[in-house]
Amino acid sequence: MSFIRKVKKKVSTKLQIKKAVITDTKLIHTLVNQFANKDEMLPRSLNEIYENIRDFYVCLENDKIIGVAALHILWEDLAEIRSVAVSQNYQGKGIGKKLVKKCLIEAETLGIKKVFALTYHPGFFKELGFNDIDKNALPQKIWGECLKCHKFPECNELAVIMEL
C-alpha cells in the first residue's frame, strides 16, 4: 500500500488542512517566527514566505491558522520539510504530524524519492518514519539556508530523512 493511501485513512476531518494562499502569509510569518525567536527553528522573512507560499500548508480551526508546514523541493529527488510550527495551545494534538503527512503525500505525488528535515526535535520526525542521517551526507545545496542562520557553523540541529 502506498504512503498516500495509508495516510489518507488517518487524517482527521475535524481540522482543515489546505495549501496556503497569499492572505495567509503574514499569519504564517508570525507563527514561524514565534518559534524562531525561541531558537527552535530558522527565522523566515515575510519576503521569503511570499516567495515560497506554494510550499506551505496551513491547518485551520474555525478559519484560524493554528499550524503550518512547508515542503521545499531542492532537486529532482530531494525535498525538505521545513517551518513546522503549531500554536502552543494546540500542541500535542497531532496537528504537526498531520501537516508533515500532507507534505509527504505531496512529495510522493510529485515523484520525490527522499525527504529530509533539519530539526531540534528528531523524535517527532522519527515517529513518522524518518531516520537519522549525518548532515554531511546531504547535498551541499542545503547549506545555503544554513548560511543565513546566526548559529552557523555551530548549529546543533540534527538531520533526519525518509525514503518514499
RAPE-V601749 format. One record per residue. N is the residue number from 1. RES is the residue in three letters. D_LAST is the distance of its C-alpha to the last C-alpha in whole Angstrom. Layout:
((N:RES:D_LAST) (N:RES:D_LAST))
This chain:
((1:MET:12) (2:SER:9) (3:PHE:8) (4:ILE:10) (5:ARG:13) (6:LYS:13) (7:VAL:13) (8:LYS:16) (9:LYS:18) (10:LYS:18) (11:VAL:18) (12:SER:22) (13:THR:25) (14:LYS:27) (15:LEU:26) (16:GLN:25) (17:ILE:21) (18:LYS:22) (19:LYS:21) (20:ALA:24) (21:VAL:27) (22:ILE:29) (23:THR:32) (24:ASP:29) (25:THR:29) (26:LYS:32) (27:LEU:31) (28:ILE:27) (29:HIS:29) (30:THR:31) (31:LEU:29) (32:VAL:27) (33:ASN:30) (34:GLN:31) (35:PHE:28) (36:ALA:29) (37:ASN:33) (38:LYS:32) (39:ASP:30) (40:GLU:27) (41:MET:25) (42:LEU:25) (43:PRO:28) (44:ARG:27) (45:SER:30) (46:LEU:31) (47:ASN:31) (48:GLU:27) (49:ILE:26) (50:TYR:28) (51:GLU:27) (52:ASN:23) (53:ILE:24) (54:ARG:21) (55:ASP:18) (56:PHE:20) (57:TYR:20) (58:VAL:23) (59:CYS:23) (60:LEU:27) (61:GLU:30) (62:ASN:33) (63:ASP:32) (64:LYS:31) (65:ILE:28) (66:ILE:27) (67:GLY:24) (68:VAL:22) (69:ALA:18) (70:ALA:17) (71:LEU:14) (72:HIS:15) (73:ILE:14) (74:LEU:16) (75:TRP:15) (76:GLU:13) (77:ASP:10) (78:LEU:10) (79:ALA:11) (80:GLU:13) (81:ILE:13) (82:ARG:17) (83:SER:20) (84:VAL:19) (85:ALA:23) (86:VAL:25) (87:SER:29) (88:GLN:30) (89:ASN:32) (90:TYR:28) (91:GLN:27) (92:GLY:26) (93:LYS:25) (94:GLY:21) (95:ILE:21) (96:GLY:19) (97:LYS:16) (98:LYS:17) (99:LEU:17) (100:VAL:13) (101:LYS:12) (102:LYS:13) (103:CYS:12) (104:LEU:8) (105:ILE:9) (106:GLU:11) (107:ALA:8) (108:GLU:6) (109:THR:10) (110:LEU:11) (111:GLY:9) (112:ILE:7) (113:LYS:5) (114:LYS:6) (115:VAL:8) (116:PHE:11) (117:ALA:14) (118:LEU:18) (119:THR:19) (120:TYR:22) (121:HIS:21) (122:PRO:18) (123:GLY:19) (124:PHE:18) (125:PHE:14) (126:LYS:14) (127:GLU:15) (128:LEU:12) (129:GLY:10) (130:PHE:10) (131:ASN:12) (132:ASP:15) (133:ILE:15) (134:ASP:19) (135:LYS:19) (136:ASN:21) (137:ALA:18) (138:LEU:16) (139:PRO:18) (140:GLN:21) (141:LYS:20) (142:ILE:19) (143:TRP:23) (144:GLY:24) (145:GLU:24) (146:CYS:25) (147:LEU:28) (148:LYS:29) (149:CYS:29) (150:HIS:32) (151:LYS:31) (152:PHE:30) (153:PRO:30) (154:GLU:30) (155:CYS:27) (156:ASN:26) (157:GLU:23) (158:LEU:20) (159:ALA:17) (160:VAL:13) (161:ILE:10) (162:MET:6) (163:GLU:4) (164:LEU:0))
